[in-house]
Amino acid sequence: MSISDGNPEFEALLNYLKQKCGCDLTGYKRDSLMRRFRHRMQQLNIENYAHYLQYLQEHPQECSSLDDTIFINFSGFFRDRDAWDYLANQIIPQIITRKQPHEKIRVWSAGCASGQEAYTLAMLLAEVLGIEQYLQRVQMFATDVDEDTLKQARPASYSNLEVADIESGLLSKYFEQIEQRYVFDSKIRRTIFFGRHDLTVDAPMSKIDLLVCRNVLIYFQPETQAAVLVRFHFALTDNGFLFLGNSESLTNNKQIFTPVSLKYRIFAKGQKLSLQDHLLIRPQTRNKKAVDPLTMQTRITQAAFETSPFAQFAVDQRRCLLMANEKAYVLFGLKNSDIGARLQDLEVGRVVNSWAFMRQLDRSRQPLSLKNVEWVSKLGITYLDIHITPISDPSGQLLGANLTFIDVTRNKCCEDELERLKSSLAKMTQELQLTKEVLKQTNTELGADIA
Ligand SMILES: C[S@@+](CC[C@H](N)C(=O)[O-])C[C@H]1O[C@@H](n2cnc3c(N)ncnc32)[C@H](O)[C@@H]1O
């Protein structure tokens, strides 16, 4: 029986949500989805899906509060402890030994809910690497489709009950007790990028060494699971690992992942993707009207960055390269593998003293400009005006900086030419003055002789 044969009223409801609210739930398993909708309908005293659809049409704000109805955000620190122990003892050391000491370790907690999974990962990595090394080398992305749950994840403040599964040693090392709450170490917290990301729609991250997606795939239909797994394959480096939840298995039969531990649901990246699989990686188009405003805003920002007529790149507060547009790639000869590296370790680092400008930004939080900076590359000598703009979070904490490079080589040449002309004019004026004086002197002497 196909899905649409199931319950036409419910399918009409899902279609409405997809078309009008930008909330595509068509890839989710129907049983649990229906249960959650029924729960919401009971709260509103609504008897059937058709009436609920009518209610949605009459109360558009209901769309924006649906996240609470649909998503189950339950999470916990060290959830399924044995699996985390296996990860800490067997997998994390392998990831670290396969990397050069200067290389970044990129981790993605997908479906991170209120953050416990990401902070568990951070603690395990910091335990193996040491905090200093962790701060220098680990880049962690923690994403979820539900913005409300991310709002709880970012401040990293948990109750007594929520931290009950953390060993006391780790609790006192990584958490600060503030009144009745436990708040995760702020230095480490700042290295985790929390963002909204829909696994069924959005393009995946890339170059990930460890992808943790636990207790999320279980909510998806098998075809949606398979499509998400293709994206996970793309997201991982060749030596990357995928860590799923205890009750999750790999439903696709294409062997794009090979088991490392079936018991703990840990997989390594397997055989290459087919051409058809590759089509699943691109972001899926949503109904124009239905695009989530946040995602839309992010896309516009990205497009503006990409299509800027000037070379631009952004660095984080540790002066690591976060992103660059096409013009910057060409001007500075950047490679994809440069993303994540410290600016001073890259060729492009020669163009600015990243340490000095970050320090100055940190102090003043004001944009900086550098004029006529010489950049010598294979393309020749280019003169650049560099505008450095601080990026801060709403609390004023410096997150990084955006650097825009304006090619002023032509102006510089004109200025140089003008300078050259000015100085030869000055020389000629001087010579003329000298000649005048000599003439005057000669005239005076001639006058004296005649007299
Ligand atoms: C049960 S929680 C799991 C939390 C955590 N991974 C754990 O195991 O403790 C499931 C999370 O998946 C998120 N989720 C559901 N659908 C998603 C999607 N399409 N993309 C990203 N996250 C999704 C939910 O919002 C929820 O926070």
The ligand as an SDF file (V2000), in Angstrom:
LIG
                    3D

 27 29  0  0  0  0  0  0  0  0999 V2000
   15.1290   12.2660   19.8250 C   0  0  0  0  0  0  0  0  0  0  0  0
   16.0480   13.6440   19.4360 S   0  0  0  0  0  0  0  0  0  0  0  0
   17.6900   12.9800   19.4240 C   0  0  0  0  0  0  0  0  0  0  0  0
   18.6900   13.8990   20.0600 C   0  0  0  0  0  0  0  0  0  0  0  0
   20.1050   13.3620   20.1130 C   0  0  0  0  0  0  0  0  0  0  0  0
   20.6270   13.0820   18.8270 N   0  0  0  0  0  0  0  0  0  0  0  0
   20.1640   12.1440   21.0010 C   0  0  0  0  0  0  0  0  0  0  0  0
   20.2240   11.0440   20.5150 O   0  0  0  0  0  0  0  0  0  0  0  0
   20.1840   12.3130   22.2190 O   0  0  0  0  0  0  0  0  0  0  0  0
   15.7110   13.8350   17.7050 C   0  0  0  0  0  0  0  0  0  0  0  0
   16.1120   15.1940   17.1510 C   0  0  0  0  0  0  0  0  0  0  0  0
   16.0890   15.1090   15.7230 O   0  0  0  0  0  0  0  0  0  0  0  0
   15.6290   16.3510   15.2370 C   0  0  0  0  0  0  0  0  0  0  0  0
   15.1370   16.1840   13.8750 N   0  0  0  0  0  0  0  0  0  0  0  0
   13.9870   15.6150   13.4530 C   0  0  0  0  0  0  0  0  0  0  0  0
   13.8760   15.7220   12.1230 N   0  0  0  0  0  0  0  0  0  0  0  0
   14.9930   16.3490   11.6910 C   0  0  0  0  0  0  0  0  0  0  0  0
   15.4600   16.7600   10.4100 C   0  0  0  0  0  0  0  0  0  0  0  0
   14.7260   16.5550    9.3120 N   0  0  0  0  0  0  0  0  0  0  0  0
   16.6490   17.3780   10.3250 N   0  0  0  0  0  0  0  0  0  0  0  0
   17.3790   17.6290   11.4430 C   0  0  0  0  0  0  0  0  0  0  0  0
   16.9990   17.2780   12.6770 N   0  0  0  0  0  0  0  0  0  0  0  0
   15.8100   16.6380   12.7950 C   0  0  0  0  0  0  0  0  0  0  0  0
   14.5380   16.7390   16.2150 C   0  0  0  0  0  0  0  0  0  0  0  0
   14.2460   18.1230   16.1920 O   0  0  0  0  0  0  0  0  0  0  0  0
   15.1520   16.2970   17.5420 C   0  0  0  0  0  0  0  0  0  0  0  0
   15.8150   17.3400   18.1730 O   0  0  0  0  0  0  0  0  0  0  0  0
  1  2  1  0
  2  3  1  0
  2 10  1  0
  3  4  1  0
  4  5  1  0
  5  6  1  0
  5  7  1  0
  7  8  2  0
  7  9  1  0
 10 11  1  0
 11 12  1  0
 11 26  1  0
 12 13  1  0
 13 14  1  0
 13 24  1  0
 14 15  1  0
 14 23  1  0
 15 16  2  0
 16 17  1  0
 17 18  1  0
 17 23  2  0
 18 19  1  0
 18 20  2  0
 20 21  1  0
 21 22  2  0
 22 23  1  0
 24 25  1  0
 24 26  1  0
 26 27  1  0
M  CHG  2   2   1   9  -1
M  END
$$$$
